[in-house]
Amino acid sequence: MKRNLITAALPYANGPIHIGHIAGCYLPADIYVRHLRKKGEEVLFVCGTDEHGVAITMRAKKEGITPHQVVDKYYEQISSSFEKFGIRFDHFSRTSRQIHHETAQGFFKTLYNKGLFEEIETDQYFDEEANQFLADRYIVGTCPVCGNDHAYGDQCEKCGSALSPTDLKNPKSALSGSKPILRKATNWFLPMDKISETPEFKEYSKRVEHWRGTVRGQFKSWLAEGLQPRAMTRDLDWGIPVPVDGADGKVLYVWFDAPIGYISATKEYFREKGKEEEWKKWWQDEESRLVHFIGKDNIVFHTIIFPMMLMEHGSYILPAEVPANEFLNLEGQKLSTSRNWAVWLHEYLEDFPGRNDELRYTLTSIAPESKDSDFTWKDYQLKVNSELVAILGNFVNRVMVLCSKYFEGTVPTGFAHGTYPELSAKAEEMKQRVMGLGANAGALMDAFKFREAQAEWMNIAREGNRFLQETEPWKLWKTDPKAVEGILHESLNLCAYLAVSGSAFLPETSAKILEQLNLEEYDLVSNAWNQLEDGANLGKPFLLFTQIEDKEIEQQTEKLKKTIEASQQNDRIPEPQKETIQYDDFAKMDIRVGTILEAVKVPKADKLLQLTVDTGLDKRTIVSGIAEHFSPEEIVGKQVSVLVNLAPRKLRGIESQGMILMAESEGRLMFVKPEAIAENGSGIS
């Protein structure tokens, strides 16, 4: 059996963890690790905080403290939240530790000595007010592809296009809001264009064909757009110093150093165990299997850049799977740390003590595995009360209470051979269905389909309730207690099977069921049936779950309501005014009222819709990056404002003949349109 090296994306130590992080990365990773261990496979699960890069320095400036103080503060909070929630890493490290600095610098030096990097002088943006060069994420501007006014210097998060800072229109500094100037700077670039043509990369690319559609789509999109050399160093004062002569004032690019954190965490784990060289078995032995759990915003780094680094270094294994999730929204809106629009994990743990599995269950049931999903407090309440309490908890409690009532809390004897053929047949049918559901759930987890797997597992509890309803032991007790013995014996076996087969999803609940069954040891690997000994003492019955009351949900929704109100009234600084233009510049724009006649999604582009718009002048095609905000069905028939004399531009092979005008507020897009229905082609001035 191959050993499994499982990594979860290093969380930035610039703020607390919220449920979007948990659903997108850490919970599925934890479920998978527990699943593999239950099967008896060898597993190492590593993670740690990412403590370099722009996000850290921006938080430090916002809070008026040093970057060191920021990372120390949030490392403690993040690691504590994971521990209390039950995300069980084998090792949770930090990229600020010496072992990571040494590992990252050594990795860079190896590639440098091989002559891999290209030393290139480029024009880089410099903020004269802040007196520093600007990293890619410190620069915002208008995307040249889709027109998004809030694109970053490395990527547009609306249309997904890979960008360089100099590609942006109307660039401005995220530090001061001022327009940056260009200055010459020399950095070391990873020649991604050349590496992508190597036989090794082409061979590696074949495995991506079997990965999730989102991952495969992004991977192919980046290759289709044509990879370019990417700087692996930055002109910053916070990060790991570049270990070569002439690199004063430069640090390693955070996306060069961060994934190496998986390696340094593994090294640190084995160093602490006194096995200094053991890490190589996990990273450099072909018998090891590497799986990265991440969110979709990190796909390119884990499927292209880091694998290129590994293969060019030599002797390292490459990722076997990268099961990236989409995004989780909150109450119909995008999660936003800047607006405090989130359910923070540490606050959930305080507000709902002892209810870890309730959140695990809910987040897995809405896991954004193939598309963005939405968490609402009402849905959380419904899933807990209608499924965990009414189905799973109800079944286990009924069985335990009946055994306590009829058999003084001991395991009753099963059906004797040849007796009660009809009841025995029902029990055997139930067992076969249950074992089939358990096998299906296991296969789905092997395929990283945790949402479907948990649903199959919950069907086991439904089978238990159905078995009790069909056999009605409470009615048989007065007339045939021997029959009741057999029914409850099989029901206890089902409880045990539920506990073991569901331990990856709900570990605390699983432990509570086994506690009531008084089972300290159980065959976890085979899920064998009938491991309970006749006459053995059971534990005392107790409820696995309790109802979530309306008052508790109202408190949470009220908290979110206050968040919205605070966001609307806060001191949010508006975007700086763009450069002054003359009236003649504005007069050149021909903006007309139009009506959307048709709308379809652009294939392999999550953020683009292809629209057919009646402009009054003609019916034309316009490609718009609004697919994450609107479905095609809901916008057909809407009147919009169209910039009709914009030069045509090809997007994903489709010629776009204009631009739809949009307003954006707190991450939400709205159409700019006339107050009343206007004739198509009406001018807007």
CORGI-V668516 format. One line per field, one symbol per residue. phi: phi as a letter, one per 30 degrees, with the letter a starting at -180 (. if undefined). A space follows every 10 residues. Layout:
# CORGI-V668516
phi: ???
This chain:
# CORGI-V668516
phi: .ddcccbbed dddblddcdd ddddbddddd dddddddddi ddbbcbaldd cbjdeddddd ddcibdeddd dddddddddd dedddjdcdd abcbdddedd eddddddddd ddddiddcdb cbdbdbcddd hadcdeddcb acddcciddb dcdcacdcci ddbcedddch dbdddciddd ccbdacbccd ddddddcded ddddddddec ceeddddded dddddjdbeb dcbbcbcblc eddbdiceic bdeedddddd edddddeded ddcicecded ddcbcddcbc bccbcddcdd dccbddeddd dddjicdced bbddcdcccb hibddbddci dacddddedd dbdicdddde dddddceddb aebbcbddde ddddddcddd cddddddddd dddddcbhib ddddddeich eddddddddd dddddddddd dddddecicd dddddddddd dddddddddd chddddedca ddddeddded ddddeddedd dcdddbddde dddddddicd baddddhedi cddeiddcdd daddbbddde dddddddddd ddddddddcd ceddeedded cceddddddc cbdbbdcbbb ddeibdcccc ccbdcicacb cbcbdbddcb deddcdjddb cbddcdeebd bhicdcckbd dbcbbhiccb ddbddbebde jddcb
